C-alpha cells in the first residue's frame, strides 16, 4: 500500500526497493515475495473533456483516498485533424484528378463510435488496466449519468412534446427563412444581397454543431465576410460604415439569443454504455463493477463537505458508508498527447507538402514524449529542468516543464526518467476558496 514519503526514501536508499514508475510514482519492493494484499477500489467519473480517477481503500472506520488524477482527453484535436484531412483529400481529388466518391463499400460495426468518442472510451479503459497492474484492484466504481438534452433546452417539456422538436412541420432552410423573415440575420438586408445561405453561428471548424439552434440565415456577402470567425471577434473587426453598423446590431441580437451547446452532454450519453461494456468485459465479473448516478455522487460529495472537482466526484461515486479522509492531496493531471504521427509530411492549408519530418523518431536515444531531467551547468539556460521532451535532429531539444516551455537544451545535459507513454503529466493541488475549488500548481 502507499507508504509515507520518509519510508519510501529509506526503502530506496537502502536498496530494498526500486522505482517502478515516475508518473504515477510507484516503487517496487525487492526483498518481499509474500504478504497480505489490501483490496483497492478504482473510482471513475467520466466526462466529455476530462475524466476523474481515484484509488480508495475502505477500512472499517473510513474510506482512505490513496491517489487522485484527472485525465484530459484530446477529442477536439481528433475532430479537427479528421476535418482537415478530409478537406485536403477532397481538394486534391477534385482539382488534381477526378475520382468518383466511393460510398457503397464502406461498412461499420454495430457498436461503432466516432474516433473522438472512441478515444474517450479507450483512454479511460487504458488507465483502468494500468492501475490494475500497479495495485490489487478488487472492484471498479463508475458514474453512469444520462442527460435529458431536450429538458436542458426547455425545462417545461413533457409528453408528446418530446416527439415534436423545433423542426416539427418544417425543413431546416424553410424554418430558418421563416424565423428570420427571409432576411439576413446579420445585416438585415442592408448589403442588398438577395442570395440567402444557411450559416453556422459557431463555426464548424471551431467545434460548432449542425444543430438548428446553431444556424441562421445570412446573405452570401455576410457569410463570406464572417468566414470561420467567432461572432465576438468579428464584431471587434467591424468598421463604421452603414453595413458594418447594421452587422453590429445583428451580431448583438444573435449573441443574446445564443443557445447552450449540448455537445459535451451528447458525448457522455453516447459513450456511457460503451464504457460500461468495456469495463465489464475487462473485469470478467459483474459483481466487481458497481455504478452510480450523478445525483448520488453529488449527495455524497456534499455530505462529505468536499468541493466540486472531477477527481473528487470520482471518489464519491456509488455508495459511501464511511467518512472520506486524505482527499486534500496533490492531483496528477494526465494529458493525452498521443505517441506521434505516422504522417511524416507537413501540409499547407491547400493540402500540398510544405516540409518533411525526420524518418526516425529517436535522436541520441531520446524520443518525443519521454520524461527527462536536464542539468545545464552554465550559459543562458543554466538550471535544472524536468518535463516532457520534444526532440530535434540537431540534438537541441525542447522541454515542457510545469513552468513553461524551455527551448534549446542540448541532449548532452538530458537524462531519461521515463519512456514516453502517450501522456503528459503535471502535479496540481485542489485549493478550497469559499466552498469552491481551484487548481494550483503543486
Secondary structure, DSSP 4 states (H G I P E B T S, - for coil): ----HHHHHHHHHTTSEEEEEETTEEEEESS----PPPPEEEEEE--SSEEEEEEEEE-SSEEEEEEEEEEEP-HHHHHHHHHHHHHHHHHIIIII-------TT----TT---HHHHHHHHHHHHHHHHHHHHS-EEEEEEE-----HHHHH-TT--GGGGGS-TTTT--HHHHHHHHTTTS-TTTTTTT----EEEEESS-GGGT----GGGEEEEEHHHHHHHTT--HHHHHHH--SSHHHHHHHHHHHHHHHTPPPP-HHHHHHHHHHHHHHHHHHHHHS-GGGEEEE-HHHHHHHHHHHTPPP-HHHHHHT-S---SEEES-SS-EEEEEE--S--S--EEE-TTS-EEEE--S-SEETTEETT-EEEEEE-SSTT-EEEEEEEE--TTSEEEEEETTEEEEEEEGGGEEEEE---SEEEEEEEEEEETTEEEEEE-
